[in-house]
Amino acid sequence: MPTKPEILKRQTVARSRLFRADELHLRFSNGEERIYEKLCTGGPGAVLMVPMLDNDTVLLVREYAAGIEDYHLALPKGAIDKGETLMEAANRELKEEVGYGARDLQLLKRVHLSPAYMEHGINILLARDLYPERLPGDEPEPIEVVPYPMKDLVNLVARPDFCEGRSIAALFLAREWLLAHG
């Protein structure tokens, strides 16, 4: 495995309400020096859940996404609040977004959207043994919950309104976990 580059200097070059961008001055083991920029996280992290209503039905949410300026289908997700565990955050977000809690939460994987320039990662959890419970959320409008059959995953991924990469990866991870563990 290669030796990590030495960080010669690190400084914040931009900041907004949601993001901070840092500049890293690096020296690689071969003596080459480069300047990289990266988007940094601002809190304890995030969770994305694959809520299984039954053995074959996943609950998706349809909500507005400012990045694409349109509505899209995705899995429920949200930030981990300070002092919350992964499991507490996952259950709270489930209750806020789909109106269910989960008695069984399995951490499947932590993924990074673009590790070349983003620090942010998200924890993917499989949520099973759901029970109805709703908490008020922070969304500006009600979220539509869309039950979808896992056996039709290929057609879901082909839909133009299902375009969020983390949700696609999470569904395939969940499908494989469910096949291996029942």
MARBA-3410 file (N, C-alpha, C, O; in Angstrom, 1 decimal):
182
0.8,-1.2,0.0,0.0,0.0,0.0,0.9,1.2,0.0,1.9,1.3,0.7 ~ 0.5,2.2,-0.8,1.4,3.5,-0.9,1.4,4.2,0.4,0.4,4.1,1.2 ~ 2.4,5.0,0.6,2.5,5.9,1.8,1.6,7.1,1.6,1.6,7.7,0.5 ~ 0.8,7.5,2.6,-0.1,8.6,2.4,0.7,9.9,2.3,1.8,10.0,2.8 ~ 0.2,10.9,1.5,0.9,12.1,1.3,1.0,12.9,2.6,0.1,12.8,3.5
2.0,13.7,2.8,2.1,14.6,4.0,1.3,15.8,3.7,1.4,16.4,2.7 ~ 0.5,16.2,4.7,-0.3,17.5,4.6,0.6,18.6,5.1,1.0,18.7,6.3 ~ 1.0,19.4,4.2,1.9,20.6,4.5,1.2,21.7,5.1,1.7,22.5,5.9 ~ -0.1,21.9,4.6,-0.9,23.1,5.0,-2.3,22.8,4.7,-2.6,22.1,3.7 ~ -3.2,23.2,5.6,-4.6,23.1,5.4,-5.3,24.4,5.7,-5.0,24.9,6.8
-6.2,24.9,4.8,-6.9,26.1,5.2,-8.2,26.1,4.5,-8.5,25.5,3.5 ~ -9.2,26.7,5.2,-10.5,26.9,4.7,-10.5,28.0,3.7,-10.1,29.1,3.9 ~ -11.1,27.7,2.5,-11.1,28.7,1.4,-12.5,29.2,1.1,-12.6,30.2,0.4 ~ -13.5,28.5,1.5,-14.9,28.9,1.3,-15.8,28.3,2.4,-15.5,27.2,2.9 ~ -16.9,29.0,2.7,-17.8,28.5,3.7,-19.2,29.0,3.4,-19.4,30.2,3.0
-20.2,28.1,3.5,-21.6,28.5,3.3,-22.4,28.0,4.5,-21.8,27.4,5.4 ~ -23.7,28.1,4.5,-24.5,27.6,5.5,-24.4,26.1,5.6,-24.5,25.5,6.7 ~ -24.2,25.4,4.4,-24.2,24.0,4.4,-22.8,23.3,4.2,-22.6,22.2,4.6 ~ -21.9,24.1,3.6,-20.6,23.5,3.2,-19.4,24.3,3.7,-19.5,25.5,3.9 ~ -18.3,23.6,3.8,-17.0,24.2,4.0,-16.0,23.6,3.0,-16.0,22.4,2.9
-15.2,24.4,2.3,-14.3,23.9,1.4,-12.9,24.2,1.9,-12.6,25.3,2.3 ~ -12.0,23.1,2.0,-10.7,23.3,2.5,-9.7,23.0,1.3,-10.0,22.3,0.4 ~ -8.6,23.7,1.4,-7.5,23.5,0.5,-6.4,22.8,1.2,-6.0,23.1,2.3 ~ -5.9,21.7,0.6,-4.8,20.9,1.2,-3.6,21.0,0.3,-3.6,20.7,-0.9 ~ -2.5,21.4,0.9,-1.2,21.4,0.3,-0.5,20.1,0.6,-0.2,19.8,1.8
-0.3,19.2,-0.3,0.2,17.8,-0.1,1.6,17.6,-0.7,1.9,18.1,-1.8 ~ 2.4,16.8,0.0,3.6,16.3,-0.6,3.5,14.7,-0.6,3.4,14.1,0.4 ~ 3.6,14.2,-1.8,3.6,12.7,-2.0,4.9,12.1,-1.7,5.9,12.8,-1.7 ~ 4.9,10.8,-1.5,6.2,10.1,-1.1,7.3,10.2,-2.2,8.4,10.0,-1.8 ~ 6.9,10.5,-3.4,7.9,10.7,-4.5,8.4,12.1,-4.6,9.2,12.4,-5.5
8.0,13.0,-3.6,8.4,14.4,-3.6,7.5,15.3,-4.4,7.6,16.5,-4.2 ~ 6.6,14.8,-5.2,5.7,15.7,-5.9,4.7,16.4,-4.9,4.3,15.8,-3.9 ~ 4.5,17.7,-5.2,3.6,18.5,-4.4,2.4,19.0,-5.2,2.5,19.3,-6.4 ~ 1.2,18.9,-4.6,0.0,19.3,-5.3,-0.9,20.0,-4.2,-0.8,19.8,-3.0 ~ -1.9,20.8,-4.8,-2.9,21.4,-4.0,-4.3,20.8,-4.4,-4.6,20.8,-5.5
-4.9,20.3,-3.4,-6.3,19.7,-3.6,-7.3,20.5,-2.8,-7.0,21.1,-1.8 ~ -8.5,20.5,-3.3,-9.6,21.1,-2.6,-10.6,20.0,-2.2,-10.8,19.0,-3.0 ~ -11.3,20.1,-1.1,-12.3,19.2,-0.7,-13.4,19.8,0.0,-13.2,20.8,0.8 ~ -14.6,19.3,-0.1,-15.8,19.7,0.7,-15.7,18.9,2.0,-15.5,17.7,2.0 ~ -15.9,19.6,3.1,-15.8,19.0,4.4,-17.2,18.8,5.0,-18.1,19.5,4.7
-17.3,17.9,6.0,-18.5,17.7,6.7,-18.7,18.7,7.8,-17.7,19.3,8.2 ~ -19.9,18.9,8.2,-20.2,19.9,9.2,-20.8,19.3,10.5,-21.1,20.1,11.4 ~ -21.0,18.0,10.5,-21.7,17.4,11.7,-21.3,16.0,11.9,-20.3,15.5,11.4 ~ -22.1,15.3,12.7,-21.7,13.9,13.1,-22.0,12.9,12.0,-21.7,11.7,12.2 ~ -22.5,13.2,10.8,-22.7,12.3,9.8,-24.2,12.2,9.3,-25.0,13.0,9.7
-24.4,11.1,8.6,-25.8,10.9,8.0,-26.1,9.5,7.9,-25.2,8.6,7.9 ~ -27.4,9.2,7.8,-27.9,7.8,7.6,-28.8,7.8,6.4,-29.5,8.7,6.1 ~ -28.9,6.6,5.8,-29.8,6.3,4.7,-30.3,4.9,5.0,-29.6,4.0,5.2 ~ -31.7,4.8,5.0,-32.3,3.6,5.4,-33.0,2.9,4.2,-33.5,3.5,3.3 ~ -32.9,1.5,4.2,-33.7,0.7,3.3,-34.8,0.1,4.1,-34.6,-1.0,4.7
-36.0,0.8,4.2,-37.1,0.3,5.1,-37.9,-0.8,4.3,-38.5,-0.6,3.3 ~ -37.9,-2.0,4.9,-38.6,-3.1,4.3,-39.9,-3.3,5.0,-40.0,-3.7,6.2 ~ -41.0,-3.0,4.3,-42.4,-3.1,4.9,-42.7,-4.6,5.1,-43.3,-5.0,6.1 ~ -42.2,-5.5,4.2,-42.3,-6.9,4.3,-41.1,-7.5,3.6,-40.2,-6.8,3.3 ~ -41.1,-8.8,3.4,-40.0,-9.4,2.7,-39.6,-8.9,1.3,-38.5,-9.1,0.9
-40.6,-8.3,0.6,-40.4,-7.9,-0.7,-40.7,-6.4,-1.0,-40.6,-6.0,-2.2 ~ -41.2,-5.7,0.0,-41.6,-4.3,-0.3,-40.7,-3.3,0.4,-40.7,-3.3,1.7 ~ -40.1,-2.5,-0.3,-39.3,-1.4,0.2,-40.1,-0.1,0.1,-40.9,0.1,-0.8 ~ -39.9,0.8,1.1,-40.6,2.0,1.1,-39.7,3.1,0.6,-38.6,3.4,1.2 ~ -40.0,3.7,-0.5,-39.3,4.9,-1.1,-40.0,6.2,-0.7,-41.2,6.1,-0.3
-39.3,7.3,-0.9,-40.0,8.6,-0.7,-39.8,9.4,-2.0,-38.8,9.4,-2.6 ~ -40.8,10.2,-2.3,-40.8,11.1,-3.4,-40.7,12.5,-2.7,-41.6,12.9,-2.0 ~ -39.6,13.2,-3.0,-39.5,14.6,-2.5,-38.7,15.4,-3.5,-38.0,15.0,-4.4 ~ -38.8,16.7,-3.2,-38.1,17.7,-4.1,-36.6,17.7,-3.8,-36.2,17.7,-2.7 ~ -35.8,17.7,-4.9,-34.4,17.8,-4.8,-33.9,19.1,-5.5,-34.0,19.2,-6.7
-33.3,20.0,-4.7,-32.9,21.3,-5.3,-31.8,21.1,-6.3,-31.7,21.9,-7.2 ~ -30.9,20.1,-6.1,-29.8,19.8,-7.0,-30.2,19.6,-8.4,-29.6,20.0,-9.4 ~ -31.4,18.9,-8.6,-31.9,18.6,-10.0,-33.1,19.4,-10.3,-33.6,19.3,-11.4 ~ -33.5,20.2,-9.3,-34.7,21.1,-9.5,-35.9,20.3,-10.0,-36.7,20.7,-10.9 ~ -36.2,19.2,-9.3,-37.3,18.3,-9.6,-37.6,17.4,-8.5,-36.8,17.2,-7.6
-38.7,16.7,-8.6,-39.0,15.6,-7.6,-38.4,14.3,-8.1,-38.2,14.1,-9.3 ~ -38.0,13.5,-7.1,-37.4,12.2,-7.4,-37.7,11.2,-6.3,-38.1,11.6,-5.2 ~ -37.6,9.9,-6.7,-37.8,8.8,-5.7,-36.4,8.5,-5.1,-35.4,8.5,-5.9 ~ -36.4,8.2,-3.9,-35.1,7.8,-3.2,-35.5,7.1,-1.9,-36.7,6.9,-1.6 ~ -34.5,6.7,-1.2,-34.7,6.1,0.1,-34.6,7.2,1.2,-34.0,8.3,0.9
-35.3,7.0,2.3,-35.3,8.0,3.4,-33.9,8.2,3.9,-33.1,7.2,4.0 ~ -33.5,9.4,4.2,-32.2,9.7,4.7,-32.2,11.0,5.6,-33.2,11.7,5.5 ~ -31.1,11.2,6.3,-31.0,12.5,7.0,-29.8,12.5,7.9,-29.0,11.6,8.0 ~ -29.6,13.7,8.5,-28.4,13.9,9.3,-28.5,13.3,10.7,-29.6,13.1,11.2 ~ -27.4,12.9,11.2,-27.4,12.4,12.6,-27.2,13.6,13.5,-26.3,14.4,13.3
-28.2,13.8,14.4,-28.1,14.9,15.3,-27.0,14.7,16.4,-26.7,13.5,16.7 ~ -26.5,15.8,16.9,-25.5,15.6,18.0,-26.0,14.8,19.1,-27.2,15.1,19.6 ~ -25.3,13.9,19.6,-25.7,13.0,20.7,-26.4,11.8,20.3,-26.7,10.9,21.2 ~ -26.8,11.7,19.1,-27.5,10.5,18.6,-26.6,9.4,18.1,-25.5,9.7,17.6 ~ -27.0,8.2,18.3,-26.3,7.1,17.7,-26.8,6.9,16.3,-27.8,7.5,15.9
-26.1,6.1,15.5,-26.6,5.7,14.1,-28.0,5.2,14.2,-28.9,5.6,13.4 ~ -28.2,4.2,15.1,-29.5,3.6,15.2,-30.6,4.5,15.6,-31.7,4.5,15.1 ~ -30.3,5.4,16.6,-31.3,6.4,17.0,-31.7,7.4,15.8,-32.8,7.7,15.6 ~ -30.6,7.8,15.1,-30.9,8.7,14.0,-31.7,8.0,12.9,-32.6,8.6,12.3 ~ -31.3,6.8,12.6,-32.1,6.0,11.6,-33.5,5.9,11.9,-34.4,6.1,11.1
-33.8,5.5,13.2,-35.2,5.3,13.6,-36.0,6.7,13.6,-37.1,6.7,13.2 ~ -35.3,7.7,14.0,-36.0,9.1,14.0,-36.3,9.5,12.6,-37.4,9.9,12.3 ~ -35.3,9.3,11.7,-35.6,9.7,10.3,-36.7,8.8,9.6,-37.5,9.3,8.9 ~ -36.7,7.6,9.9,-37.8,6.7,9.4,-39.1,7.2,9.9,-40.1,7.3,9.1 ~ -39.2,7.5,11.2,-40.5,8.0,11.7,-40.9,9.3,11.1,-42.1,9.5,10.9
-40.0,10.2,10.9,-40.3,11.5,10.2,-40.6,11.3,8.8,-41.6,12.0,8.3 ~ -40.0,10.5,8.0,-40.1,10.5,6.6,-41.1,9.4,6.1,-41.8,9.7,5.1 ~ -41.2,8.2,6.7,-42.1,7.2,6.2,-43.2,6.8,7.2,-44.1,6.0,6.8 ~ -43.1,7.3,8.4,-44.2,7.0,9.4,-44.0,5.6,10.0,-45.0,5.1,10.5 ~ -42.8,5.1,10.1,-42.5,3.8,10.7,-41.2,3.9,11.5,-40.3,4.6,11.1
-41.2,3.1,12.6,-39.9,2.8,13.2,-39.5,1.4,12.9,-40.3,0.7,12.2 ~ -38.3,1.0,13.3,-37.8,-0.3,13.0,-37.3,-1.0,14.2,-36.5,-0.3,15.0 ~ -37.7,-2.2,14.5,-37.2,-3.0,15.6,-35.8,-3.6,15.3,-35.1,-3.9,16.2 ~ -35.6,-3.7,14.0,-34.3,-4.4,13.5,-33.6,-3.5,12.5,-34.1,-3.3,11.4 ~ -32.5,-3.0,12.9,-31.6,-2.1,12.1,-30.3,-2.8,11.9,-29.6,-3.1,12.9
-29.8,-3.0,10.7,-28.5,-3.6,10.4,-27.7,-2.6,9.6,-28.1,-2.1,8.5 ~ -26.5,-2.3,10.1,-25.6,-1.4,9.3,-25.0,-2.2,8.1,-24.4,-3.3,8.4 ~ -25.3,-1.8,6.9,-24.8,-2.5,5.7,-23.4,-2.1,5.3,-22.5,-2.9,5.0 ~ -23.3,-0.7,5.2,-22.0,-0.2,4.8,-22.0,1.3,4.9,-23.0,2.0,4.8 ~ -20.8,1.9,5.1,-20.6,3.3,5.0,-20.1,3.6,3.6,-19.1,3.0,3.2
-20.7,4.5,2.8,-20.3,4.8,1.5,-20.0,6.3,1.4,-20.5,7.1,2.1 ~ -19.1,6.6,0.4,-18.8,8.0,0.1,-19.2,8.3,-1.4,-18.9,7.5,-2.3 ~ -19.8,9.4,-1.6,-20.4,9.7,-2.9,-19.2,10.0,-3.9,-19.2,9.5,-5.0 ~ -18.3,10.8,-3.5,-17.1,11.2,-4.3,-15.9,11.4,-3.5,-15.6,12.5,-3.1 ~ -15.2,10.3,-3.1,-14.1,10.5,-2.1,-12.9,11.3,-2.6,-12.1,11.7,-1.8
-12.9,11.5,-3.9,-11.7,12.3,-4.5,-11.8,13.7,-4.0,-10.7,14.4,-3.8 ~ -13.0,14.3,-3.7,-13.0,15.7,-3.3,-14.1,15.9,-2.2,-14.4,17.1,-1.9 ~ -14.8,14.9,-1.7,-15.8,15.1,-0.7,-15.5,14.3,0.6,-15.2,13.1,0.4 ~ -15.5,14.9,1.7,-15.3,14.2,3.0,-16.5,13.4,3.4,-16.5,12.4,4.1 ~ -17.7,13.9,3.0,-19.0,13.4,3.5,-19.2,11.9,3.1,-19.0,11.5,1.9
-19.6,11.1,4.1,-20.0,9.7,3.8,-21.4,9.6,4.4,-21.9,10.4,5.2 ~ -22.1,8.4,4.1,-23.4,8.1,4.6,-23.4,6.7,5.0,-22.9,5.8,4.3 ~ -24.1,6.4,6.1,-24.2,5.1,6.7,-25.5,4.4,6.1,-26.6,5.0,6.4 ~ -25.4,3.3,5.5,-26.6,2.6,4.9,-27.0,1.6,5.9,-26.3,0.7,6.3 ~ -28.3,1.6,6.3,-28.9,0.7,7.2,-30.1,0.0,6.6,-30.9,0.6,6.0
-30.2,-1.3,6.8,-31.4,-2.1,6.5,-32.3,-2.0,7.7,-31.9,-2.3,8.8 ~ -33.6,-1.6,7.4,-34.6,-1.5,8.5,-35.7,-2.5,8.3,-36.4,-2.5,7.2 ~ -35.9,-3.4,9.3,-36.9,-4.4,9.2,-37.7,-4.5,10.4,-37.4,-3.8,11.4 ~ -38.8,-5.3,10.4,-39.7,-5.4,11.5,-40.2,-4.0,11.9,-40.1,-3.5,13.0 ~ -40.9,-3.4,10.8,-41.4,-2.0,11.0,-42.6,-2.0,11.8,-43.4,-2.9,11.8
-42.9,-0.9,12.5,-44.1,-0.6,13.2,-44.5,0.8,13.0,-43.6,1.7,12.9 ~ -45.8,1.1,12.9,-46.3,2.5,12.6,-46.0,3.4,13.8,-46.3,3.2,14.9 ~ -45.3,4.5,13.4,-45.1,5.6,14.4,-44.6,6.8,13.6,-43.7,6.7,12.8 ~ -45.2,7.9,13.8,-44.8,9.1,13.0,-44.3,10.2,14.0,-44.9,10.4,15.1 ~ -43.2,10.9,13.6,-42.7,12.0,14.2,-42.8,13.2,13.3,-42.6,13.0,12.0
-42.9,14.4,13.7,-42.9,15.6,12.8,-41.5,15.7,12.3,-40.5,15.6,13.0 ~ -41.4,16.0,11.0,-40.1,16.2,10.4,-39.8,17.7,10.1,-40.6,18.6,10.4 ~ -38.7,17.9,9.4,-38.4,19.3,9.0,-38.6,19.6,7.5,-38.1,20.6,7.1 ~ -39.2,18.7,6.8,-39.5,18.9,5.4,-40.5,20.1,5.2,-41.4,20.2,6.0 ~ -40.3,20.8,4.1,-41.3,21.9,3.8,-42.6,21.5,3.4,-43.6,22.3,3.4
-42.8,20.3,2.9,-44.1,19.8,2.5,-44.2,18.3,2.8,-43.1,17.6,3.0 ~ -45.4,17.7,2.9,-45.5,16.3,3.2,-44.7,15.4,2.1,-44.7,15.7,0.9 ~ -44.1,14.4,2.6,-43.3,13.5,1.7,-44.3,12.4,1.3,-44.9,11.8,2.2 ~ -44.3,12.0,0.0,-45.1,10.9,-0.5,-44.3,9.6,-0.3,-43.1,9.5,-0.7 ~ -44.9,8.6,0.4,-44.2,7.3,0.6,-44.7,6.4,-0.5,-45.9,6.3,-0.8
-43.8,5.7,-1.2,-44.1,4.9,-2.3,-43.6,3.5,-2.1,-42.4,3.3,-2.1 ~ -44.5,2.5,-1.8,-44.0,1.1,-1.6,-43.6,0.6,-3.0,-44.3,0.9,-4.0 ~ -42.5,-0.2,-3.0,-42.0,-0.7,-4.3,-41.5,-2.1,-4.1,-40.8,-2.4,-3.1 ~ -41.8,-3.0,-5.1,-41.4,-4.4,-4.9,-39.9,-4.6,-5.2,-39.4,-4.1,-6.3 ~ -39.1,-5.2,-4.3,-37.7,-5.4,-4.5,-37.4,-6.3,-5.7,-36.4,-6.1,-6.4
-38.4,-7.2,-6.0,-38.1,-8.1,-7.2,-38.1,-7.3,-8.5,-37.7,-7.8,-9.5 ~ -38.6,-6.0,-8.5,-38.6,-5.2,-9.7,-37.5,-4.1,-9.7,-37.7,-3.0,-10.2 ~ -36.4,-4.4,-9.0,-35.3,-3.5,-8.8,-34.7,-3.0,-10.1,-34.4,-1.8,-10.2 ~ -34.6,-3.9,-11.1,-34.0,-3.5,-12.4,-34.9,-2.4,-13.0,-34.3,-1.4,-13.6 ~ -36.2,-2.5,-13.0,-37.1,-1.5,-13.6,-37.1,-0.2,-12.8,-37.2,0.9,-13.4
-36.9,-0.3,-11.5,-36.8,0.9,-10.7,-35.6,1.7,-11.0,-35.7,2.9,-11.2 ~ -34.5,1.0,-11.2,-33.2,1.7,-11.5,-33.3,2.4,-12.9,-32.6,3.4,-13.1 ~ -34.1,1.8,-13.8,-34.2,2.3,-15.1,-35.1,3.6,-15.2,-35.1,4.3,-16.2 ~ -35.9,3.8,-14.1,-36.8,5.0,-14.1,-36.0,6.3,-14.1,-35.1,6.4,-13.3 ~ -36.5,7.3,-14.8,-35.8,8.6,-14.8,-35.9,9.3,-13.5,-35.1,10.1,-13.1
-37.0,9.0,-12.7,-37.2,9.7,-11.5,-36.5,9.0,-10.3,-36.6,9.4,-9.1 ~ -35.8,7.9,-10.5,-35.0,7.2,-9.5,-33.5,7.3,-9.9,-33.0,6.5,-10.6 ~ -32.9,8.4,-9.5,-31.6,8.8,-10.0,-30.5,9.0,-8.9,-29.4,9.3,-9.3 ~ -30.8,8.8,-7.7,-29.9,9.1,-6.6,-29.0,7.9,-6.4,-29.4,6.8,-6.0 ~ -27.7,8.1,-6.7,-26.7,7.0,-6.6,-26.6,6.2,-5.3,-26.5,5.0,-5.3
-26.7,6.9,-4.2,-26.7,6.3,-2.9,-27.8,5.3,-2.7,-27.7,4.2,-2.1 ~ -29.0,5.7,-3.2,-30.2,4.9,-3.0,-30.0,3.6,-3.9,-30.4,2.5,-3.5 ~ -29.5,3.8,-5.1,-29.3,2.6,-6.0,-28.3,1.7,-5.3,-28.6,0.5,-5.3 ~ -27.2,2.2,-4.9,-26.2,1.3,-4.2,-26.8,0.6,-3.0,-26.6,-0.6,-2.8 ~ -27.6,1.3,-2.2,-28.2,0.8,-1.0,-29.1,-0.3,-1.3,-29.2,-1.3,-0.5
-30.0,-0.2,-2.3,-30.9,-1.3,-2.6,-30.2,-2.5,-3.1,-30.6,-3.6,-2.7 ~ -29.1,-2.4,-3.8,-28.4,-3.6,-4.2,-27.7,-4.3,-3.0,-27.6,-5.5,-2.9 ~ -27.1,-3.4,-2.1,-26.5,-4.0,-0.9,-27.6,-4.7,-0.1,-27.3,-5.8,0.5 ~ -28.7,-4.1,0.1,-29.8,-4.7,0.9,-30.3,-6.0,0.3,-30.5,-7.0,1.0 ~ -30.5,-6.0,-1.1,-30.9,-7.2,-1.7,-30.0,-8.3,-1.5,-30.4,-9.5,-1.2
-28.7,-8.1,-1.6,-27.7,-9.1,-1.4,-27.6,-9.6,0.1,-27.5,-10.8,0.4 ~ -27.8,-8.6,1.0,-27.8,-9.0,2.4,-29.0,-9.9,2.7,-28.9,-10.9,3.4 ~ -30.2,-9.5,2.2,-31.4,-10.3,2.4,-31.3,-11.7,1.8,-31.8,-12.6,2.4 ~ -30.7,-11.8,0.7,-30.5,-13.1,0.1,-29.6,-14.0,0.9,-29.8,-15.2,1.0 ~ -28.6,-13.4,1.5,-27.6,-14.2,2.3,-28.1,-14.5,3.7,-27.8,-15.5,4.3
-29.0,-13.6,4.3,-29.4,-13.7,5.7,-30.9,-14.0,5.9,-31.3,-14.2,7.0 ~ -31.6,-13.9,4.8,-33.1,-14.2,4.9,-33.8,-13.1,5.5,-35.0,-13.1,5.6
END
